[in-house]
Amino acid sequence: MNSFLVLASLASSAFSSSLVGLGQGSINATSTTAVSTVDLETGARCACSKLAISYSSLVIYPGSANYTSQATSYWDIRADLDPACIFLPTSAEQVADAVGLFATCGAQFAVRGGGHMNYPGSNNINGGVLLAFDNMKGYRVNNDTIDVAPGMTWYDVYSALDPYGRAAIGGRLKTIGVPGLTLIGGVSYFINKYGFAMDNVVNYDVVLGNGTQVAANATSNPDLFWALKGGANNFGIVTKFTLKTYSMPHISTTIQEFNETAVYDFIKASCDWVVADSDSSVAAGSVLTITYNATTGSVSPSLLGVQEGISNPPSKFVNFTAIPGVYKVNNVTTSKQWAENLDSPKQMFRVTFGHHSMFPDSDVLYSMYQTWKAAVNQIADVQGLYPTFVINISPASAVRVAKTNGIGNVWGLVEEPTIWWQLSTGWDKAEDDLRVEAWVRQLVEHLHGINKRNGLARDFIYMGDGGDWQDPFAGFPGENVQRMREIRERYDPLGTFTRLNWGGFKLGN
């Protein structure tokens, strides 16, 4: 299996710019004065110097031995930028101190968890301060939950839970970070039964924009608790996530690859599967991709399927198993062992995404695939071109979890099956950035326009799959967006995360 197949389709799950804080404290909502606005260099110089006085060993400047490795610790090469300094806190208290300094100095800053979000500035910054969580990787396993620090990847979480025969609802690649995925919603293999990653958080410890630390859960700051379930990096920095865990000593997996003759059947099996979600008694999910090599003309549909429990082959993927393929292997393993092999090497490609949602229709989706394949030939001369057509499924049962758990989330999705189709395009050279990005944008909106005319388009855009030019909040219910803005004003009256924090998708005014 091509090593980039999973890499290209799942980096979307990362969104490492959205993070939040620890401890218990009161909210200082009395001040309505916004953070000061100074030029980028002045603010950064102020914050970096003050951080260096208090935490000299945790601040890295350009020219230092570890600066380059930290400034390029990203999945997508395009995310490599040049911060004025990099702060590597070891505790929530240090994060709180840093945020207070950012507000005092008017320093622009970015936050990095796993470093998997793939567009420039999403989790890095030119000339400002980068706060990176490499030194915060602690955890504590409880009876049916796990406390996770923001420097943890999902492989770290699965490894921590492996001795207990339990699993958390998280990312589908080992190097995806916990904070980014969880705060944008979080697609896992098990959404049909347990909902999205955000639906499985029972507490966030949060550093607010004035440096205050609070807990957000169903009884303490419940409005902030709700807003963090899909609201991204608009409210604070999370320094600890408490996640539900489930008994899952074994999982059943399948890897299946097909050739071009199977594309229609592959797409139909995908659509049939997302529609037939009435039985959510068994958790199961997938990565569904179609890659196209414009040089050789080779087309490769591929399935990575995971199902809870022991079933060999996994029973939930019978529609795919029935399709003649070129490679099929089934196994019974653990979440840790499965994730161990699903690496996504950093600094391998330049990658851009674009995506929209639709009601499942196999004929229309196949036509979209054909249009995409033909359009790839327009940029076939781009060096290192790696185009992938991604099919993410969202069954109605996944949406139902948030509607029945007493908490909900900011998405407010209609309880119906949807396909989140995505174009993931990789290439080698910076000189091709504008050309490839424009090609993706035009094609994505063209295909979405066709679906609109057919009545199949849906407004929802998943932040992890969208392009930097897309507005996910436009697909949320209007009343949810307004409520999020009111919550943001209450918890961040200084506007620290609106005015100073780079990266991610911002609510706007």
N, C-alpha and C positions, 0 to 999 in steps of 0.2 A: 504494500500500500504506500502511495506517495506520502512522504513525511509532511508535506504542506497541506494535504487534504483536510485534516482536522485543524491544523494551525490556522488556515485561512478562514474557515467557517466559524470558529469558536472564539477567536480573539475578542469577538463582540461581547462575550460574556464578562468582560473584565472591567471596564470603566473605573479605573483606579483613581480618578481625581476626586471622587466623592467619599468623604470620610467624616468621623465624628468623635466624643470625649468621655471621661471617667469621673466617678465620685458623685457626691450628693451636695447640692448647694442651692442657694436661692437665685431667682432670676432678677437681674437688675433691669427692669423695664421702665424705670422712671426717666432715664436720659433719652432724649430724642435728638441729641446732637449727632450728626453723622461723623464718621471717621474723617480725619483730615485728608485733604488731597494734596500730595506733593509729587514732584517728578519721580520717575522710576528709580533713577540712580540715587537720589537723596534718601528716599524711603528705604531702599535696600541697604545703603551704607549705614544708616541709623540702626536698623534691625540686626544686621550682621554683626556690627561692633558690640551691641548690647548682649547678643547671644554669646559672642565669643568671650565676653567678660565673665559671664556666669557658667558657661559650658564650653570651655576652650577645646576640650578633646572631642566634642561632638559637632563642631563646626568645620566644614571643609571649604577652602577657597580655591579658585582657579590656580593651577600650577601645583597644587598639593598632590601627593602620591595617589590618593584614591579618588580624586575629582573626576577624572575621565570615566572611570568605571561606574561611578554613581550617576554622572550626567547622561550616560548611555545605557542605563539599566532598564531598557524598554524593549517591548516586543517589536514595535514598528520603528524602523530607522528614522522615519519622519518625526518621531517624537523627541529626538535628540536635540536639546537646546543648551543654552549656556547661562545657568543661574549665577547670580553674583556670589552666592554662598549656598551651601547645602547643610541643613540642620538635621541631625539624626537623633531624635529624643529617645530616651529609654523608659520614660514613664508618662502617665497622663498629666501629672503635675508639670512636667517640662513642656508638654504640648500646650497646656493652659498658659504657662509663662510666655511661650512663643507667640501665641495668638494675641495675648495682651500687648506684647511688644509690637506686633504687626499693626494693631489698631492705633497704638500710641505714636508710632513712627510714620503711619500712613504707608506702610510697605506693602507692595503687591507680592503675593505669594501663590505657590502651587502646592498641592499635596499629592504624594504618591504612596499607594499601597503596593499592589502587585506590578504596576507599570504595564498593564496589558491594554489599556485604552489606546486606540491607534491613530488619533489625529493630532497634529502639532498643537501643543498648548493644553491638551486635555489633562495632563498630569505632570507638566514640566513648565519652565518659564525662562525666557530670555531676560537677563538683567535683574530679576527679582530674587526672592528667597524660595528655595525648594525645601519643603519639610517632607522627609522620607522616613518610612516606618521600618526600615531594615533592622533596627535594634529592638523592636517591640514584637516579639513572637511567642509570648507566653500563652498558656491555656490551662484550664482546669476542667476535668471531666466530672460531672455531677451524675445523679441517678438517671435523669432523662433529659439533661441539657449539657451543653459545653460552653464555657466562657472562653472567648477567643479574642486575642489581641489583633490590632489592625495590620501587623506585618505578616500575618499568617497567609499562606496559600491554601487552596482547598486540599491539595495533597497533604499538607501539614495537618489539616483537620482530620482527613480520613485516616492518616497514620496514627493520630492520637486516639481515635475511636476504635481502631482495629482490634486491640486486645480485649475490648469489651463487647465485640460483636455488634456494634451499633454504627449508624451512619447519620450524617447530617444532609440536609437538602441544599446542595451547592453546585459548584461549577463542574463542567464536563472535561476540563483539562487541568493537569496537575499544577501548572504555574499561574493559573488565574488567582487573583487576590480576593480575599474574603470581603473587604469593605466595599470595593467598587461594585462587584456583582450584587451584593446584598442590598445596597442602597438604590440601585436602579431597578430592582425587581428580582432578577435572578432566575434564569432558566436552568433547570437541572434535568436529569433523566426521569425524575419521579413526580413531575408537576401534575400528572393526571390524578394522582391520589392525594398528594400532600400539598399541592399548591406551589407557588413560587418561593424562592429563598426568603424574600421579605415576609411572607406569610408564616414563616417559621422562626422569626426573631421574637423573643419574649422580653428582651430588655436591651436598650442601648445606653451606654455611658457616654455622655456628650460634653465636649468643650464648646461653649457658646462664643459668640463674637467678641464679648468683653472679657474672655478668659475665665468665666464662671463654669464650674463643672456641675452637671445635673444628670440624673437618671431619667430615662423616658421608658415607661411601660404602661400597662393597662390601668394602673392606679396612680402613678406619679407622672405628671406632665403628659397625660394621655393624648392631648392634641398634637404635641411634638412627636409622640410615638407613632401616631397615624401618619403624619407628614413624612417621616423618615422611611415609610414603607413605599418606596418608589419615587421619593422626592429628590433623590440625588444629593448634591453637595451645596444645597441652598440654605442650610440651617445651622451647621456647625461641623465639628470633626469628631467622629466616633472613635473612642479609644478602647472600647470593649463591646463585643456583641455576645449576648447570651442566646444560643440557638437550641431549638428543640432537636433531640436525637431520637432515632427509631431503631428497634431491634432489627438488624439486618446482617446476620453473620455470613450470609452468602448472597451473591448475585449471579444471574445467568446472563451471559453475553453472546453476542453474535457480530461477526464482521463479514460483510457480504459486498462483493464488487461485481459489477455487470458491464456489458459492453453497450454500444449505442443502440442495438436492436431492442434492448430492454427499457429504453428511456420512458416510453409511454406507460408501460406496465408499472414501472417504478413510481412514476408520478401518480398513477391511479391508486396504487397501494398506499401511498402517502395520504392522499385525499380521503380514501375510504377509512383509513385508520383514525384520522382525526375526527371524522364524523361519528364513528362507532365507539363512543366513549361512555356509553351507559353503564358499563361495568368498570368501575374504578377500584375494584377490590384488590387488584394486583397492580402495583406501581411499575410502570415501564415507560421508557422514552428512548430518544434516538438522536443521532446526527445524520442528516440526510443531505447529501451534496452531489452535484454533477459537475465534474471538471472537464475542460475542453482544451486540448493542445492544438492551437491554431497552426502550428508548424507541421505536425504529423497527421492532424485531422482526427486524433483519437478522442473519444468521448467516454467518460468513466463515471457512471452513477455508483454511489457507495452508501452503505448503511453501517453505522455503528449503533448497535442496539443493546440496551441494558434492561434487565427485569429483576425485581426483587425475588429472592427465594431460589429454589433449585428447580430448574426446568431445562432439559437439554435434548433438543434445541429449545430456546425460549419460545413459549407458546404464543406470546403476544405478537410475534413477528411472522406468523404463518403465511400471511399474504406476500411477504417478501421472499420467504424461503421457497415458495412455490414458483418463483420466477427463475428460469435458467440463468445461472451466473458463471463467472469465470473463476471466482474464488469465494469460498465460504468456510468459516470456521466458527464453531461454537465452544463455549467453555463455561465452567462453573468456578467462580473465583470470589474475591472480596473487593470492596470498593477501593481499598488501598492498592491492591495488586493490579486492578484494571487501570487506575489512574496513573500508575507508575510508568506505563508504556505510552501514555498520551502526552508527550512533551510538545512544547511549542517554543523552539529555540528563539532566543532574542537576537535582534539585529540581523535577521535573515532576509527580510524583504521590506519594501515600501508597500503599504497596503491601504486601500480605501474601501469604504462600505457605502451602501445605499440600500434602503429597504422600505417596503410598505406592507400593509395587511390586506387580506382578501378572504371572502367566503370561499371554501374549497370548491373548485370545479376543475376536474382533471383535464378536460378538453381545452379550457382556457389557459390553464397553467402550462400545458404542453405547447400551446401556441406561443406563450411567453418565452418558454425555453428556446423554441425555434428562432424567435426574433432576436433573443440574446445571442445565440450561437452565430447567426448571420452578422450581427453587429460587431462581434469580436473581431471579425476579419478587417474591420476598419482600422484597428490598432494592432494588427498582427505583427507589425515591424518593431514594436516596442520591446526593448531588450528585457529578457527575464519575465515576460508576460505570463501571468498565472491567473486566469479567470475561473471563477467558481460560482455556480448557481446554487444557492442554499435554500432548503425548504425546512423551516422551523414550524412545528405544529403546536397549536394552543387549543387543546380540547375544552369543551364547555365545563368539564369536571374540574379543570384547573382553576377556572374563574369562580366556580361554586365554593371553593374553600374559603375565599375571602368574604363571601356573602353569608357564610354560616358560622364564622368563628367569633363573631361579636366585635371584631376590630376593623376589618376591611383594609383597603389600601387606596392609594391616591388614583390608581388607574381607573376604577369605576367601570370596568369592562362589562359589556353585555354578555349574558350567559349563552354563548354560542360558539361553535367550533370555528377557528380561523387558521389560515396559513400565513405565517410571517415570511414572505419570500425576500431574499437578500441577494445582492450582487456583491461578491467579495473579489477584489481585483488586486493582484500583486504585480510588482515590477521592480526593476533594478536601479534606474538612474534618476537623479533629481531633475534632470532636464526634461523628463517626461511627466513630471508631476501635474502641471496644469492641463496637459492634454488628456491624461487618463482621468483626472478628477472631473473634467468637463464631460467626457464621454459617459462616465458612470451617472452623473447627475441627469444628463439629458435622457439617457435610456431609461433610468428608473422612473422619471416623471412621465415619459411617454407610455410606458407599460401601465403605470398607475392610472393615467388618463383613460386608457382603453378599459380598464376595470371599472372606472367610474361610470363610463357610458353604458357598460353592461350591468350596472347595479351590483357588482361584486366587491367593489373597493370598500375598505374600512379605514377610518381615520387614524387608528392607533399606530404609533411608531414606537417600537422598543428601543430605548436609548443604546443598548448594547449592539444593535444591528444597524442603527441609523448613521447617516453621514453627518459631518459637522455643519452642513448647510441645512439640515432638517430641523424642525421644531416639534419635539415629542409632546410638549405641553399642549399644543393645538389639538391633539387627539384625546386629551383628558376631558371629562365633563367640565363645563365652564364653572359650575359651582364648586368643584373640587379645586380648581386652579385659584379661584378667589379665596377659598378657605386657606389654601397653602400660603398665599401672599399675606393674609392676616396673621397666620402663625409665624411666618418669617418676621413680620414687623414686631411681634411680641417678643420673640426669642433673640432677634438680632436687630435691635433698634438702631444700633450704630451703623448697620449696613456693611459690616466687615466682610461677609461672604457674598455680598452683592457688588461692592465697590473694589475690594482688594483681592479677592480669591479668583485666580485664573482657573480656567479649565472646566470641562463638563458642560452640561446643559443648564442654563440659568433661567429662572422664572420670568425675569423681566418685570416691568412695572405695570 
